[in-house]
Amino acid sequence: MTTINFRDKNLSKLEAIISIFNLKVGFISSNLNEQEKKEYEAQKGLRDYFNSLSKKPENKEFSEKDYLIERLRSEIRITKLVEKREYCKKYGHISNPQYLINGTKSFNICRRCKMSYTRGLTTKESKSFYDMIHRPFTI
């Protein structure tokens, strides 16, 4: 199980979700330390820049509380993706429609973890590919 490092504390995903709720309600203070202030100012500057380019600028002000909530949400998303990839490495991928490479390998993208991988063709796929290549044409 992977943990999320938030304000020098290791949290589980559930604790991180509860922390988001507590931030929204105000149970956790949104006072930023020096490093967080630098990151907040950089992110706020980027948001302001992209809002100035947009035809519909956002009216909502980006506060320190919003910064902490977004940071926690992104950490949760990253943790979920890492867990999915570890699961797929251990138990196998769920294949999407495939693309053939030279008739010997199949290029797939996993539906669960969105990683790309290659594998050898099954006998059925190999026979289907052989039949398609050797199909006669009539003019």
N, C-alpha and C positions, 0 to 999 in steps of 0.2 A: 504494500500500500504506500503510495506516495503522499508526501505531506507538502503543505503550502507554507512557505516562510513569509509571515506578515508581521512587520514591526518586531523583528527578532524573536518571534514565537513560531513554533512549528504547529500548524493546524491541520486537522483532517478536512476533507471536503465539507462534511456536515458542519464542523465548527466554523469554517469560512462562510458558509451560507448563513449561519446564525449571526456571524459578525457583520455581514452585510445588512441584515435586518436591524441589528443593534445600532449600526451607524446611521441608518435611515431614521430610526426613532430618536436617537440622541443618547443612548446608553453608553456609547463609546465616544470619547472626545475625538474631534477631527483636527486637533493641533498637530501640525507637521514638524518633523525634525529637519535639520539642515539639508540632508540628502533628499528627503521627500519634497521640500520646498523648491529645490532646484529642478527636480523632475516635474513638479506641478507647473512651475513657470514655463518650462519648455513645452509641455503639452498644451497649456493654455495659449501660448503664443502660436503654436501650430493650428489649434482650433480657430483662433481669431483670424489667422491668415486664410484658411480654407473657407471660413464663413464669409470673408470679404470677397472671395472669388465666386461664391455661390450666388445664384439668382434669388434664392430664398434663404436669407441668413436666419440662423436660430435666434430666437428672442431670449431663450433661457441662459442665464449666467452660469458659467462653469465654476463651481465652488470647490473648496478643498475637500469637502465631504463627497462631492461627486467624483473627484479624482480618486479618493480612496476606494469608493465603491467600484468604479471602473477597473481599478488595479486588481482588486480582489476577484472580480468577475473574470478578468482575463487570465488570472492565475488558475482559477477553477477550470476554465475551458482548456488550458494547456495541460493541466493534470488529467482531465478526462481523456484527452487525445493520447497522452503518453500511456495511460492505462489500457486504452483500446489497442494501441500498437503492441504493447507487451503481450496482451491476450492473444492477438493474432499471430505473433511470433511463436507463442507456445502451442496454440490449438489449431492454427491454420486460418487462411483468409477466406472470405466469402467473395466469389468472383462475380464480376459484372460481365457483360458481353466482352468478348476477347478480340484481340487483333493478332494475326499470325505474323511471325517474323521468319522468313525463309522456309516456311512450311515445316519447321522442326520445333519451334518454340512458340509459346502463347504469351502475349503481353496482356496482363490484366490489371485492373484497379479494384482494390478491395472495397466492398460496400460499407464495411464497418469502420475501418481505420483510414480509408482514402489513400493508402499507400499503393504504389505501383510495384508489381513483381512479375517475374517470368517463371514459367514452368514448362515442362515438356508436354507434348501433345498426348492425349489418350489415344487408344487404338481407333475408337470411333471417329475422333476428330481427324486423325491422320488419314483414315480411309476416305472421309468426306473431302479432305483437301486434295488427295490424290485423284479422286473422281472428278473434282471440279477442274483440276489442271488438265486432265486427259480427256475432257469432254470434246467430242468432235464437233466441228463447225461445218455448216452447210451454207453455201451461198446461192 
